[in-house]
Amino acid sequence: MATKDDQMQVRFFQCARGHSASLAALGLGAVMLAGCVQTIAESRVQSALVDAGLDRANADCMATRMVDRLTIDQLRKLEALKPQGNEPARPTTLQGYVDRVARVGDAEVLAVTSSSAALCVAGLG
Protein backbone atom coordinates (compact mmCIF):
# COMPACT_ATOMS: atom_id res chain seq x y z
CA MET A 1 0.00 0.00 0.00
CA ALA A 2 1.33 3.42 -0.96
CA THR A 3 2.06 5.91 1.77
CA LYS A 4 0.86 9.48 1.73
CA ASP A 5 4.41 10.62 0.78
CA ASP A 6 4.44 8.20 -2.16
CA GLN A 7 1.09 9.51 -3.36
CA MET A 8 2.31 13.12 -3.12
CA GLN A 9 5.44 12.28 -5.14
CA VAL A 10 3.37 10.60 -7.84
CA ARG A 11 1.09 13.67 -8.06
CA PHE A 12 4.07 15.99 -8.21
CA PHE A 13 5.68 14.07 -11.08
CA GLN A 14 2.37 13.84 -12.95
CA CYS A 15 1.94 17.59 -12.62
CA ALA A 16 5.55 18.31 -13.63
CA ARG A 17 5.25 16.01 -16.66
CA GLY A 18 2.18 17.89 -17.80
CA HIS A 19 4.06 21.20 -17.65
CA SER A 20 7.38 20.09 -19.13
CA ALA A 21 6.63 21.70 -22.50
CA SER A 22 5.84 25.00 -20.77
CA LEU A 23 9.03 24.83 -18.73
CA ALA A 24 11.06 24.04 -21.85
CA ALA A 25 9.51 26.98 -23.70
CA LEU A 26 10.23 29.27 -20.76
CA GLY A 27 13.85 28.11 -20.68
CA LEU A 28 14.22 28.62 -24.43
CA GLY A 29 12.72 32.09 -24.10
CA ALA A 30 15.21 33.00 -21.40
CA VAL A 31 18.13 31.82 -23.55
CA MET A 32 16.85 33.79 -26.53
CA LEU A 33 16.41 36.93 -24.40
CA ALA A 34 19.95 36.60 -23.07
CA GLY A 35 21.21 36.33 -26.66
CA CYS A 36 19.32 39.49 -27.65
CA VAL A 37 20.72 41.40 -24.67
CA GLN A 38 24.23 40.21 -25.59
CA THR A 39 23.78 41.36 -29.19
CA ILE A 40 22.44 44.77 -28.14
CA ALA A 41 25.27 45.28 -25.64
CA GLU A 42 27.89 44.28 -28.21
CA SER A 43 26.41 46.63 -30.79
CA ARG A 44 26.44 49.53 -28.33
CA VAL A 45 30.04 48.82 -27.34
CA GLN A 46 31.09 48.65 -31.00
CA SER A 47 29.43 51.99 -31.67
CA ALA A 48 31.00 53.57 -28.58
CA LEU A 49 34.46 52.34 -29.61
CA VAL A 50 34.04 53.73 -33.13
CA ASP A 51 32.75 57.01 -31.68
CA ALA A 52 35.84 57.07 -29.46
CA GLY A 53 38.06 56.94 -32.55
CA LEU A 54 38.83 53.26 -33.08
CA ASP A 55 38.59 51.81 -36.57
CA ARG A 56 35.65 49.49 -37.27
CA ALA A 57 37.74 46.29 -37.40
CA ASN A 58 39.33 46.84 -33.99
CA ALA A 59 36.01 48.01 -32.51
CA ASP A 60 34.24 44.87 -33.72
CA CYS A 61 36.99 42.60 -32.41
CA MET A 62 37.33 44.34 -29.06
CA ALA A 63 33.59 44.65 -28.41
CA THR A 64 33.10 40.89 -28.57
CA ARG A 65 35.72 40.27 -25.88
CA MET A 66 34.72 43.22 -23.72
CA VAL A 67 31.02 42.36 -23.57
CA ASP A 68 31.91 38.83 -22.47
CA ARG A 69 34.25 40.03 -19.72
CA LEU A 70 32.88 43.29 -18.31
CA THR A 71 29.70 44.09 -16.42
CA ILE A 72 27.09 46.49 -17.75
CA ASP A 73 28.23 49.09 -15.18
CA GLN A 74 31.83 48.77 -16.37
CA LEU A 75 30.74 49.12 -20.00
CA ARG A 76 28.78 52.25 -19.09
CA LYS A 77 31.94 53.76 -17.59
CA LEU A 78 33.65 53.29 -20.94
CA GLU A 79 30.69 54.72 -22.80
CA ALA A 80 30.89 57.86 -20.65
CA LEU A 81 34.60 58.54 -21.36
CA LYS A 82 35.16 62.08 -22.55
CA PRO A 83 38.33 63.92 -23.55
CA GLN A 84 40.00 66.02 -20.87
CA GLY A 85 41.94 69.22 -21.13
CA ASN A 86 43.63 69.58 -24.51
CA GLU A 87 43.04 65.98 -25.58
CA PRO A 88 41.57 65.54 -29.05
CA ALA A 89 37.89 64.59 -29.16
CA ARG A 90 38.99 61.18 -30.46
CA PRO A 91 42.24 59.43 -29.61
CA THR A 92 44.44 59.15 -32.69
CA THR A 93 45.86 55.74 -31.72
CA LEU A 94 44.67 52.61 -30.02
CA GLN A 95 47.21 53.28 -27.26
CA GLY A 96 45.68 56.74 -26.84
CA TYR A 97 42.31 55.11 -26.24
CA VAL A 98 43.77 52.65 -23.72
CA ASP A 99 45.45 55.57 -21.93
CA ARG A 100 42.08 57.32 -21.74
CA VAL A 101 40.47 54.14 -20.36
CA ALA A 102 43.00 54.15 -17.51
CA ARG A 103 41.18 57.22 -16.14
CA VAL A 104 38.11 55.10 -15.39
CA GLY A 105 39.96 53.89 -12.30
CA ASP A 106 38.87 50.26 -12.67
CA ALA A 107 41.76 47.80 -12.99
CA GLU A 108 39.59 45.13 -14.59
CA VAL A 109 38.27 47.54 -17.23
CA LEU A 110 41.84 48.58 -18.05
CA ALA A 111 43.08 44.97 -18.17
CA VAL A 112 40.24 43.78 -20.41
CA THR A 113 40.49 46.80 -22.72
CA SER A 114 44.26 46.64 -23.09
CA SER A 115 44.37 42.85 -23.56
CA SER A 116 41.50 43.07 -26.07
CA ALA A 117 43.35 45.79 -27.99
CA ALA A 118 46.59 43.80 -28.01
CA LEU A 119 44.94 40.56 -29.13
CA CYS A 120 42.91 42.28 -31.84
CA VAL A 121 45.92 44.19 -33.22
CA ALA A 122 47.87 40.91 -33.29
CA GLY A 123 45.01 39.22 -35.16
CA LEU A 124 44.33 36.83 -32.28
CA GLY A 125 41.05 38.33 -31.04
N, C-alpha and C positions, 0 to 999 in steps of 0.2 A: 504494500500500500504506500502510495506517495505521501510524503510529508508536506506540510504547508509550504516550507522553503522550496521543495522540489516543484510544487505547483506554481509558485511565484517565479521561479527561474524559467519554467516552460513558457509562462505568459510573457515574460520579458523578452525572450528570444523570438517568440511569435510576433510580438509587436515590433521589435527591431528589424526582423526580416521583412515585414510589410513596409517599412520605411527606408529600406536600404537604398532604393533608387533615389529617394529625396535627399538622403545624406550624401550620396555620390554626386548628385547634381549640385548640391551646396558646396561640396569640396572642389568640384571643377570650377564653379563660379568664383570661389576664393582665389584659386590659382590663376584664372584668367584676369581677375582684377589686379592681382599682384603684378602680373606681366604688363598690364596697361600702365600702372603706376611707374614701373621701372622704365618703360618706354618714354613716358612723359618726362620723368626726371632726367633721363639721358638726353633727351632733346633740349631741355632747358639748359643743361650744363653745356652741351655743344654750342648752343647759341651764345651763352655767357662767355665762353672761351673765345669764340670768334669776335664778339663785341669787345673783348679785352685785348684783341690784337693778334691772336694766334691764327695761323692759317687753318683752313678747313680740315686738311688731312690730320694734323696734330690734334686739333680740337675733337675730331671724331674718335681718334684712337684714345686720347686721354679721358674723354667723357665716359667711355665704357668702363675703364678701370676705376675711375673716381666714384661713379655711382654705386659700384659694387662694394667699395671700401669705406665710404664716408656716410655719415648720417645726414638726414635732411637739414638739420641745424648747421652742420659743418658746410654743406653745399650752399646754404643761404649766406654764410659768412663770405664765401668766395664770390657769390653773386653781387654782394654789396661792396666789393673792393672798388675804391675810387683812387684816382691819382692824387698825390700830395705835393704841395709846394710847386716846384718847377718841373715836375715829372710830365712827360707827354701824356695826352689822354689815353693813348694805347702804348704799351711797351713795344719797343722795336725788335726785341729778341725774346726767345723763349726763356732765357736766363733772367731777363728783365721782369717777365711775368712771375717767375718763381721767386725772385727777390721781393716783389710786391706781395706775394702770398705770405711771405715770412711775417709781414705786419699783422696778420690775423691773430698771431699769438697762440696758435694751436699746433703743437708738435706733430700730431697725427696728420693734420691737413697739409702741413709742409712736407712731411715724409711721403705721403701718397702723391701729392702733386709733383714733387721733384722726381720720384721714382717713375711715375707715369710719363713725365716728360722725357726722361732719359731712355726708357724702354721704347717709347714711340719714335724718338729720333733715331735710335739704333735699329729700328725696324722689327723690334721684338714684342711690341705691344699688341 
